[in-house]
């Protein structure tokens, strides 16, 4: 209804459906009421609304539950931070990793206000204690950023295009990231990670160009791939994604962390300096933009896709489909968040300017006829005996038919 926020039950089925994201939850009074009603602690018409009590009950339930364990108390930090971090635990109280998280029915999803959010398949929930958003509260410290079972933004979708035609797509789930390269005969070594990257990075080769039907395009593509032996690194650091160009082939890029373009001037190519680590995506910045969009303070959702162009300048006047080699990098967590908030959670009563005419005299007559028909049905049912004997028809004409004025 319009009185309560949309609810999302925290069940294993939902975890399986969303894979990375479980829910982004808020602690507004309506959300707390919905949670209290869902758990049987509040019944409309019987109990008096008490948001303060609901909030305390929720915190108490989290603290007492064997499925959650407090790992960070921001209220005791210096300076104080208005949130707490809980780990999702198994029945034995141990922390749970990928694919094992289960959250019962501990929460709900609201449409505005403070925050209660988590990547439940990595086992963390952050519970906001006031009305601030992610940007106001600051970055939530990750208790164990090096744990390989905690993929904050480790899932990356890579889409390879040769002159606008998709030739390959895959998902990288390595907690450290990956290395894109072609034709490398030497494996990376731990002694010289500056040459070919860290050896533990997932190795992703560029697709074979032999399938390109046009000779000239194939020759140019092979020339560029021949300069990519050292490759390009996509490394994960905390909640951010970084790119490092090692190869001789020049790389140009665009994305949410790229320098802004002046809309009144021609687009300027954005090169990636060789052997310089560049931040290309920030989860914190994305969440800030998503909250602004969800509150109606931004007309468009925040961008999250990173576009890499190899061997040709970008951005420029030529479309992406004309570029020889491009790679689209999609952080899966950001995509799932945007899909969630592009659905029911982004709707509000004043979000769509509905166009409906004011009722006129004929509309009022129709409503009166409907009311007369409803009253006649009630009277007709009251006259029927409770046994299965059919009630005799009093007339073949209903009251609605008798009172409707003739169109002539």
Secondary structure by P-SEA (a helix, b strand, c coil): cccccbbbbbcaaaaaaaccccccccccaaaaaaaaaaacccccccccccaaaaaaaaaaaaaaccccccccccccccccccbbbbbbbcccccccccccccccccccccccccccccccccbbbbbbccccccccccccccccccccccccccbbbbbbbccccccbbbbbcccbbbbbbccccccccccccccccccccbbbbcccccccccaaaaaaaaaaaaaccbbbbbcccccbbbbbbcccccccccccccccccccccbbbbbbccccccccccaaaaaaaaaaaaacccccccccbbbbbcccccccccccccccbbbbbbcaaaaaaaaaaaccccccccccbbbbbcccaaaaaaaaaaaaaaaaaaaaaaaccccccccccccccccccccccccc
